[in-house]
């Protein structure tokens, strides 16, 4: 069965990311396949990082990173594996059409894995798009992430866990 024909269960966002509490910035997962995921958020006045103008557009990088984390978590849940943490290594060409995402704006964040390395390095193409009256809002970037085989070992020793006996 191809990915496009496969059934991919929807999970709550909180159940597939290692973030907790107010640091969960996205509201829901709209849909996902093995190499892509789309999530949604409505910008709220009490959201982390928000001020009188809304949420600064630079937070779009974190919205994209959390969407990537959700894809990893969905894959893990589907395979009956635990959700693991990953690391944002860097981004290329982040651009946003506006300096702020206004309060009340509904945004969709879509990520697609472009490259997946055997040692846990991946590259994602990420796009953020406003809906309805906020359809003029957009942001994009390529984001590099690293998910070691054993995140705890990596944090303790700097070793990836790949090839360890």
Secondary structure as the mmCIF struct_conf table of DSSP 4:
data_model
#
loop_
_struct_conf.conf_type_id
_struct_conf.id
_struct_conf.beg_label_comp_id
_struct_conf.beg_label_asym_id
_struct_conf.beg_label_seq_id
_struct_conf.end_label_comp_id
_struct_conf.end_label_asym_id
_struct_conf.end_label_seq_id
TURN_TY1_P TURN_TY1_P1 UNK A 3 UNK A 5
BEND BEND1 UNK A 6 UNK A 6
HELX_RH_3T_P HELX_RH_3T_P1 UNK A 13 UNK A 15
TURN_TY1_P TURN_TY1_P2 UNK A 16 UNK A 16
BEND BEND2 UNK A 17 UNK A 18
HELX_RH_3T_P HELX_RH_3T_P2 UNK A 21 UNK A 23
STRN STRN1 UNK A 28 UNK A 33
TURN_TY1_P TURN_TY1_P3 UNK A 34 UNK A 35
STRN STRN2 UNK A 36 UNK A 42
TURN_TY1_P TURN_TY1_P4 UNK A 45 UNK A 46
BEND BEND3 UNK A 47 UNK A 47
TURN_TY1_P TURN_TY1_P5 UNK A 48 UNK A 49
STRN STRN3 UNK A 50 UNK A 51
TURN_TY1_P TURN_TY1_P6 UNK A 52 UNK A 53
STRN STRN4 UNK A 54 UNK A 56
HELX_RH_3T_P HELX_RH_3T_P3 UNK A 57 UNK A 59
HELX_RH_AL_P HELX_RH_AL_P1 UNK A 60 UNK A 78
TURN_TY1_P TURN_TY1_P7 UNK A 79 UNK A 80
STRN STRN5 UNK A 87 UNK A 96
BEND BEND4 UNK A 97 UNK A 99
STRN STRN6 UNK A 100 UNK A 101
TURN_TY1_P TURN_TY1_P8 UNK A 103 UNK A 104
STRN STRN7 UNK A 106 UNK A 116
TURN_TY1_P TURN_TY1_P9 UNK A 118 UNK A 119
BEND BEND5 UNK A 120 UNK A 120
STRN STRN8 UNK A 121 UNK A 130
HELX_RH_3T_P HELX_RH_3T_P4 UNK A 132 UNK A 134
TURN_TY1_P TURN_TY1_P10 UNK A 135 UNK A 136
STRN STRN9 UNK A 138 UNK A 146
BEND BEND6 UNK A 149 UNK A 150
HELX_RH_AL_P HELX_RH_AL_P2 UNK A 151 UNK A 157
BEND BEND7 UNK A 158 UNK A 158
TURN_TY1_P TURN_TY1_P11 UNK A 162 UNK A 163
#
